[in-house]
Amino acid sequence: MADNEIAKKEGSPSASSLFQGENKVWLVGILGLLVGLLVMYIAMPALFPVKPATGLGGTSVVTTGTTGTFVFNQAKAQEIGQMLSDMFYVNTGSPVAVTYSRYEEQPDHAVLYYTVEGKEMPVYVSKDYTYLYPNALNVTQLKTQIAQAKVDMATLATQNATPQAEPTKTAEPAVGIYVMAFCPYGNQAENALKDVVNLLADKVAFEPIYIISGSGGNYQSLHGPQELHEDIREKIVFNKYGEKKWMAFTYDVNANCTKDNADTCWKDSATRTGVNITEVEAEYNTSFNAIADAEVAKANAAGVSGSPTIIMNGATYNGGRTPDAFKSWICTGFITEPAECSQNLTATATAASGSCG
């Protein structure tokens, strides 16, 4: 991994991971706007008690309030209604009809009413139609944001329509799990793989490969020096004890240690999972550089810089990060699937997609 990749902001999805599986990072901002509207729906009647209507229906009416003149504009009302419909769409993925029904004027704002799935919803707007309340949401900017989100949705749909890469089938599939010890996305993938590794370790050649950079005794890991140290320790546990013990130890570290305390915390995880601390420390002291060089070479050969990346028999996984999703894909790598592949694992994910790198 290049030095400039080390410097990337933690948690920022890579271009290749942005639209993987269930990942919808681009919806977060628009979701906040929708939540704002829902808060508005609940809170604004208390902030601005509604007076009896001074004008109903779709005719243009000129009225005067204490902060200026409000002129009802049917086109503007429909434009805002369409914008609300689009907001619901980019948050739910389903079209929602939003129909203007009436308006009411208050001293310092207007209330436009829309019918949404049979229920009337008030929208509070400035008298010149520039802002929605209670937050000052610029209508033009909001329209631009929603339009971009709709484009992103179309891109997501295209990405999700791409078939999962078909791996070469072998008697014993080889699965490389490229991670960093404290990348939150990598940890989530590892945790979801726990049951899969325990189920298939006797049938599949699992190997964790730690994404670090450097050479000649000068190495780096994205989340700091203690992550680098833990990368090496976890690889030592794998080399000495195999997949199941590596998985148990790593799972415990993920649950109890951080990038700031790993150099001491790992010993408690080792004790809990039956890993010999003295043996790991001895190997760490004598083989650190050799292990680091091997990990750098493996990640570079695979062209991998993002955690997590999972490659089986030359094919890269881009599906959902749940135990059953991982198991189902790994089982496609067998020439003849073993009986274990028929066992159902949980389909519940603990986190959304993303990557470090």
N, C-alpha and C positions, 0 to 999 in steps of 0.2 A: 504494500500500500504506500503510495507516494506521500511526501510530507504535507502537501497541500490537502490531501484527503484527511490526514490526521487533524488538520485545523478546522475541518467542517463542523458546523454546529451540531451538537449531539441531538439525535432524534429527528433530524431533517430527512424526509424520505428521499431516496435517490430517484433519478428519473425513471429507472427501470422498475422501482417498487411502488411508485405513486399510485398506479392503478391496479395493483395486484389484488386478487381475491376480493375480500370485503372492504378493502381500504377506501375510505371516502374523506380523506383529510380536507379536501377542498370544500366540503360542506360545512365545516365548523363555523366559519364566519357567517354564512347565510343562516345556519341554525340559530345563531345568536340573535339575528334580526327577527326570526320567527318567534323566538322566546320573548323578545322585547315586545312584539305585538300582542302576545298572549298576556304578558304582564300588564300591558296597556289596557287590554280588554277587562282585566280584573280590577286594576287600580284606578284608572282614570275617572270612572263614575264617582268615586269618593273624592278625588281631587277637584273635579269640575262637575258639580251636580247639574244634571241635564234639565233644562227648562222646557216648557211646552214648545212644540215645534212651531216655527214661524213660517215654514214652507215645506211642502211635501211634493213627492213625485219628481218628474224630470223637467219641469219648466224652469226657465231662467228667472230668478227672482233677485232683486237688489235689496239688501237690508243693511242697516247700519249698526255697528257695535262700538264699544268704547275705544277700541284700538284701531278702528278703520272700517272700511266698507267691504262686505263680503258679497261677491257676485257668484252665484252658482253657475258652474260650467259643466254641462253634461259630458263633454268630451274628456275633461280632466277627471271627472268622477269615474268614467269608464276606464281611463288609463290607469288610475290607481287600483281599480278592481282587477284589471288584468295583471298588474304587478303583484297583487296579493295572491292571485291564482298561481302565478309563476313561482312565488316564494313557497307556497305549499308543495308545488310539484318538485322543486329541486330538493326539498327536505324529505319527501315521502316517496318520490318516484312514481306517484299516481296523479293523474289530472284531477283537479278539484274545481268545481264551478263556483265562481264568486260573482254574485249579481247585485248591482246597486239597487237599493230600495227607496231611500229617502235621506234627507239631511236635516240637521238642526244647527242653529247658530247660537254660539255663546259669546260673551263679551270680548274674549281675546282669542277665540279659535272657532272652528266649525267642526261638526261631527257628521261624518258621512257613514251611513248605515249600509251594510252589505249582508246578503243572505248567503251563508256558507253551510252546505249540507243541512238545510232546514232550520238553521239557527241564525238569528240576527246578530251581527258583529259590528260594534262601533269602531270607526277609525277617526282619530283626532288629527286634524290637519290645520295648518296655518291658513289665514284668510287669503293668502296669495298662492296657495297650493305648493309652496316651496318645501315645507317641513311637515313631517309626521311627528306626533308627540306620544309619550313624554320625552323621548330622546330626539335630538335634532338630527333627523335623518334626511339628508339632502335627496330629493326625489330623483334628480338626474343621476347622481352618483349611485344611488341604490339600484336604479334600472340597469346601469352598466354592470354592477356587481352580479345582479341576477342573470343578466344575459351571458356573462362569462361562466357562471355556474351551470347554466343550461348547456353551453358548449362542452364543459368538462364532463357533464353527465353523458353526453353523446360519446365522448371519447372513452369513458369508463365502460359503456355498453359494448363498444367495439373491442376493447381490451378483454373484457370478460367473455366475449364470444369466441376468442382465440382458444383452440383446444389446448389442453394441458400437454406439455411435451411428452412424447412417447419414448420411454427409455429402451435401450437394448435389453433383451431378456437373457438372464443367465441363471445358472443353478443356484448361485449364491450372490444376490445383488450386493454391490458395494455402495454404501451411502456415506458421503462426506458431509459433515455438519460444520460449516464455516461460521465461527462465532467469535465474540470477544467476551471475556469473563463477566463484565458488568454492563454490557449493552442491554438496556431493558427489553428491547425487541428480541434479542438473542436469548435472553433468559426466559422470556415467555415461550419462545419456540422450544427451548430445551425442556421446560416444564411440561409442555404439551406432548413432547416426545417420550417422556418418562415411561408411560405405560406401553408405548410402542416398542421401545428398546427392551423392556422386560419381557414383552411377548415374543419378540422376533430375534433376540440376540443370538440364539443358537442357529438361526437360519440366514441371517443377514450380517455382512461385515460392516458394522457401524464404525466410523472414526470421527472424533472431533478434531477439527483443524482450527487453530487460533490465529486470528488475523492481526499480525503485528508487522512492523517495518524495521528496517535497519540491517546492520551487518557488523562483523568484527567486534562484538562486545558492546555495540551502541545500538540499542533497540528501543522501540516505542510502541505503546498501545494507546488507542484513542482516548481512554478515560483515565490515563495517568499511570504512574509507576507501580502502584499497588495492583492495578489491573494486569499489567505486564507480568508481575510476579505470580499472580493467581493463574494467568494463562499457562505459565510453565508448570505450576504445581498440578493443575487439573490434567495437563497432558501426561505428567509423570504418573498420576493415579491411573489414567487410562492405560498407559504402557505396562504398568506393573500388575494391574488387577483386572483389566478388561472392561467391556461396555457396561455391564450391570453395576459394578462397583463405582465406575466413573459417574454413571448417571445418578446413583444414590448420593455420592459425595457432592456433585455439582448441584443437585437439587437442594441439598441442605445449605450449601453456600449461598445459593440464590435467595433462599428464604431468610437467612440470618446475617449475612455479611454485606458490606458495601465496599466501594472503591476506596474508601477512606480508612477502613479498619481491617481489611482482608489479611494483612501481614500477621495479625495476631488471631483474628476470628477463625481463620481456616482450621486451626488446631482443634477447636471445639467441634467443628463439622467432621473432622477426621476421626475424633474419638467416638462421636455418635454413630458413624457409619463403618467403623472397623478398619480404618486406614492407619497404617503404621507411620506415625509422625517422624520418627527417627530415620526410617528408610527414605521417606519423601525428601527430607532435608538433606540427606547425604547425596541423593541423586541430583537434587537442585544445585548443590554446591559444586559438584563435579561435572555436570552435563548441561548447565544452563545454556551456554552459547550454542552447543550442538543441537539442542532441542529447538532453540529459537531459529537457528539457520534452517532447520528442516521445515518448520512451520512457514517461514517466509517463502521458501522455495515451493511448497505445495500450494499456497494461496496464489502466488504469482503464476504458477503453471496453469492453474484453473482460471486465471483472470478474475479472481474474486477480491473485492474490497469492501463489500457490504455485509453486515451481520444482522440477521442470519441469512445465509445462503445454503441451500441443501441441494446437492448434486448426486444423482444415482445413475451409475452406468453411463455417464456422459450427458444426461438430461437434467436440466435445472427445474426445480419445483417452483410453481408460482400459484399454488392453490391456497385454500384456507388453512389457518394454523390451529387445528384441533386434532386431538389424538386420532379420531376416526378418519379424518381427511388425510393425515400423514400415513396412517396404516394402509388405507385403500390405495394410495399412490405407490407406496413402496411395494405392495403386493403385485403391482403390475410389472415389476421388474423380474419376477420369477418365470422361468420356463414352465414349471408346474407349481402352482400355488400350494403351499402347505396348508394343513387344516387350520392353523392359527389365523389365517387370513379371513376365515368365516366368523371369527369372534368380533362382536360389536364393542367398540370403545365409545367413550362419551363424545358427543359432537359439540359440547359446550366449549366456547373459546373464552379465555380470560382477558384478552386484549385485542385491540385492532392491529392491523398490519402496519408495518413500518420497518425502517432499518437504520443502523448506525454505519457511517462510513462516508 
